Amino acid sequence: MILFCLPYAGGSESIYYKWKNHLHTSIQVVPIELKGRGKRFNEFFYESLEEAVDDIFENIKDKIVDDDFAIYGHSMGSLLAYELYYKISKLNLRKPKHIFFSGYKAPSIIRERENTYNLPDYDFMKKIMELGGTPEELMNNQELLQILLPIIRSDFKILETYNYKEREDKIQCDVSILNGKQDSINLEELLAWKHHVCRGFKVYNFDGNHFFINSNAENITSIINTTLAEKDHIKSEVCYGA
């Protein structure tokens, strides 16, 4: 089983490296590196979320021909995973066995149109820090800031210019929704994911804010191990306390 992992805004494939120490040996972790960061630092940023999805698909299409796979996406990665599913489905290719949508409200939830990515550097970083995943020391490290700022700004651009399109065909695989208890996403916004799926559905809440993924590696990978090992379809339910 291959597990493709998609990062949050500003993140790289490295956020998933430590998962390899906790996941079952039958699960092959394949973190996806997006353009403009890590080993792809010299590549141009995406102009749209659709372009990012097309690029991700090009990177995984040969790997999904013969092998079962699942997808995990956190925050922006969840939206990428959602659109990636429909890209795969539209081409009538092998569908994922499971999708983990982490740290993101259902895409159908109406969002106030923001232009955060156009803010001046200081105001932009202040907005990012409010999410809880950026250390304050970064604001005082100009060298690192110059590297990370364009990446985060670009990711916010594709998020904030994304246009949701309602689909009649629902996601035809089991899904898990993961969320931080101290995040601003409420239960209603999480449960709205149920309108997008027609199979098994679970919700897990973790201690932490929007970036709970960084401090819950063992808990999250334990759920992934159990989920991908299950043979029976999961009945719809909400789970707390992970």
TORKOL-486885 format. One record per residue (C-alpha): y, x, z. Coordinates in nm, 4 decimals. Example, Ala and Ser with C-alpha at 12.3 -4.5 7.8 and 13.67 -1.06 7.14 Angstrom:
REM TORKOL-486885
-0.4500/1.2300/0.7800
-0.1060/1.3670/0.7140
//
This chain:
REM TORKOL-486885
0.0000/0.0000/0.0000
0.3392/0.1371/-0.1025
0.6426/0.0532/0.1119
0.9698/0.0933/-0.0778
1.2630/0.1352/0.1644
1.6219/0.0591/0.0640
1.9174/0.1944/0.2686
2.2242/0.0324/0.4205
2.5736/0.0982/0.2833
2.6497/0.4679/0.3050
2.2894/0.5508/0.3920
2.0431/0.7738/0.2114
1.6657/0.7922/0.1914
1.6652/1.0184/0.4986
1.7103/0.7226/0.7370
1.3451/0.6343/0.6751
1.1913/0.9829/0.7044
1.0824/0.9450/1.0690
0.8923/0.6264/0.9866
0.6210/0.8400/0.8300
0.5185/0.9491/1.1800
0.4562/0.5914/1.2930
0.3201/0.4011/0.9944
-0.0510/0.3559/0.9303
-0.2026/0.6130/0.6969
-0.2811/0.3373/0.4467
0.0930/0.2755/0.3999
0.2785/0.5148/0.1707
0.6491/0.5241/0.2545
0.8712/0.5644/-0.0517
1.2397/0.5744/0.0501
1.4698/0.5049/-0.2433
1.7612/0.7417/-0.2974
2.0608/0.5691/-0.4520
2.3097/0.7387/-0.6824
2.5897/0.9493/-0.5382
2.4106/1.0729/-0.2248
2.1390/1.3124/-0.1104
1.9477/1.4664/-0.3996
2.1437/1.2389/-0.6382
2.4834/1.3494/-0.5073
2.6080/1.4553/-0.8531
2.5360/1.1189/-1.0175
2.8079/0.8590/-1.0723
2.8308/0.5627/-0.8330
2.7195/0.2147/-0.9367
2.9814/-0.0223/-1.0740
2.7937/-0.3323/-0.9586
2.5021/-0.4411/-0.7445
2.3184/-0.5434/-1.0612
2.3469/-0.1869/-1.1898
2.2039/-0.0579/-0.8619
1.9082/-0.2976/-0.8865
1.8409/-0.1900/-1.2449
1.8393/0.1739/-1.1341
1.6026/0.1039/-0.8423
1.3698/-0.0831/-1.0746
1.3606/0.2099/-1.3181
1.2578/0.4335/-1.0277
0.9711/0.2122/-0.9095
0.8426/0.0338/-1.2205
0.5635/0.2830/-1.2909
0.4514/0.2783/-0.9267
0.3982/-0.1002/-0.9096
0.1714/-0.1306/-1.2120
-0.1557/-0.0610/-1.0303
-0.0714/-0.0567/-0.6578
0.0128/-0.3259/-0.4046
0.3559/-0.2810/-0.2547
0.6062/-0.4170/-0.0044
0.9837/-0.3754/0.0236
1.2015/-0.3061/0.3289
1.5792/-0.3257/0.3015
1.8420/-0.2976/0.5730
2.1870/-0.4599/0.5414
2.2950/-0.3798/0.1833
1.9311/-0.2832/0.1280
1.8278/-0.6419/0.2015
2.0507/-0.7761/-0.0732
1.9164/-0.5096/-0.3082
1.5605/-0.6101/-0.2135
1.6400/-0.9769/-0.2782
1.7780/-0.9109/-0.6268
1.5038/-0.6563/-0.6996
1.2411/-0.9233/-0.6338
1.3939/-1.1470/-0.9011
1.4239/-0.8564/-1.1436
1.0507/-0.7924/-1.1025
0.9657/-1.1622/-1.1167
1.1692/-1.2176/-1.4335
0.9661/-0.9480/-1.6091
0.6380/-1.1067/-1.4905
0.5298/-0.7878/-1.3169
0.3217/-0.7436/-1.0025
0.5127/-0.9050/-0.7141
0.5481/-0.7519/-0.3677
0.2976/-0.8514/-0.1001
0.5751/-0.8705/0.1577
0.9519/-0.8250/0.1891
1.1308/-0.7219/0.5091
1.4928/-0.8391/0.5088
1.6684/-0.6499/0.7861
2.0209/-0.6839/0.9270
2.1473/-0.9312/0.6676
2.2215/-1.3033/0.6628
2.0728/-1.5159/0.3850
2.2489/-1.4460/0.0528
2.3264/-1.8171/0.0119
2.5542/-1.8113/0.3172
2.9108/-1.8421/0.1908
3.1020/-1.5248/0.2661
3.4751/-1.4830/0.2837
3.5740/-1.2729/-0.0146
3.6960/-0.9379/0.1185
3.8377/-0.6274/-0.0436
3.7582/-0.3835/0.2338
3.6735/-0.1141/-0.0195
4.0371/-0.1075/-0.1350
4.1814/-0.0353/0.2101
4.3499/0.3000/0.2833
4.1100/0.5594/0.4239
4.2028/0.5196/0.7910
4.1929/0.1383/0.7844
3.8696/0.1429/0.5858
3.6928/0.3740/0.8310
3.8245/0.1744/1.1261
3.6666/-0.1365/0.9714
3.3393/0.0498/0.9208
3.3352/0.1731/1.2795
3.3610/-0.1869/1.4013
3.0083/-0.2387/1.2674
2.8841/0.0135/1.5243
2.7004/0.2616/1.3070
2.9632/0.5300/1.2527
3.0354/0.7807/1.5318
3.4016/0.8211/1.6232
3.3687/1.1977/1.5765
3.3377/1.1361/1.2027
3.7010/1.0255/1.1902
3.8002/1.3734/1.3092
3.5699/1.5646/1.0743
3.7688/1.5761/0.7523
3.5106/1.7798/0.5611
3.2280/1.5357/0.6295
3.4610/1.2397/0.5880
3.5515/1.3496/0.2361
3.1816/1.3487/0.1455
3.0814/1.0191/0.3069
3.3918/0.8098/0.2473
3.3504/0.7702/-0.1318
2.9821/0.6777/-0.0835
3.0516/0.4082/0.1749
3.3513/0.2772/-0.0195
3.1447/0.2493/-0.3376
2.8677/0.0612/-0.1551
3.1187/-0.1827/-0.0090
3.2598/-0.2366/-0.3554
2.9282/-0.3500/-0.5021
2.8647/-0.5691/-0.1965
3.2044/-0.7334/-0.1984
3.2049/-0.7972/-0.5738
2.8514/-0.9421/-0.5703
2.8214/-1.2976/-0.6995
2.5345/-1.5008/-0.5571
2.3340/-1.7063/-0.8059
2.1109/-1.9848/-0.6814
1.7523/-1.9718/-0.8079
1.5192/-2.2668/-0.8396
1.2099/-2.0493/-0.8032
1.1679/-1.9311/-0.4462
1.0297/-1.5977/-0.3305
0.6514/-1.6148/-0.3613
0.5458/-1.3713/-0.0949
0.5554/-1.3586/0.2848
0.8801/-1.2355/0.4354
0.9978/-1.1011/0.7701
1.3576/-1.1207/0.8909
1.4695/-0.8502/1.1363
1.7932/-0.8596/1.3320
1.9826/-0.6912/1.6158
2.0513/-0.9108/1.9190
2.4046/-0.7737/1.9459
2.4799/-0.8115/1.5755
2.7302/-1.0762/1.4623
2.4672/-1.2576/1.2524
2.3654/-1.5821/1.4226
2.0295/-1.7599/1.4242
2.1397/-2.0258/1.1758
2.2355/-1.7576/0.9247
1.8990/-1.5879/0.9727
1.6954/-1.9055/0.9412
1.8793/-1.9871/0.6179
1.6457/-1.7301/0.4611
1.3767/-2.0016/0.4857
1.5459/-2.1822/0.1968
1.4733/-1.8827/-0.0250
1.0999/-1.8525/0.0379
0.7935/-2.0700/-0.0043
0.5404/-1.8616/0.1881
0.5068/-1.7113/0.5363
0.8243/-1.6552/0.7372
0.8898/-1.4704/1.0640
1.2040/-1.3637/1.2470
1.2141/-1.0651/1.4837
1.5048/-0.9797/1.7143
1.5627/-0.6284/1.8482
1.7890/-0.4746/2.1076
2.0922/-0.3252/1.9370
2.3819/-0.4018/1.7056
2.3934/-0.4076/1.3267
2.2318/-0.0639/1.3163
1.9382/-0.1491/1.5435
1.7170/0.0118/1.2783
1.8261/0.3581/1.3970
1.7005/0.3097/1.7545
1.3924/0.0935/1.6995
1.1750/0.3003/1.4658
0.8553/0.2570/1.6698
0.9019/-0.1184/1.7222
0.9849/-0.1828/1.3578
0.7010/0.0286/1.2188
0.4589/-0.1397/1.4599
0.5533/-0.4755/1.3081
0.5176/-0.3331/0.9582
0.1728/-0.1938/1.0416
0.0552/-0.5274/1.1774
0.2138/-0.7305/0.8977
0.0809/-0.5314/0.6054
-0.2656/-0.5177/0.7607
-0.2885/-0.8946/0.8018
-0.5049/-1.0679/0.5453
-0.4219/-1.4274/0.6274
-0.0971/-1.5910/0.5286
0.1520/-1.6070/0.8147
0.2571/-1.9491/0.9315
0.6284/-2.0151/0.9629
0.7542/-1.9245/1.3086
1.0294/-1.7443/1.4959
0.9397/-1.4471/1.7155
1.1552/-1.2893/1.9847
1.1411/-0.9932/2.2187
1.0317/-0.7097/1.9897
//
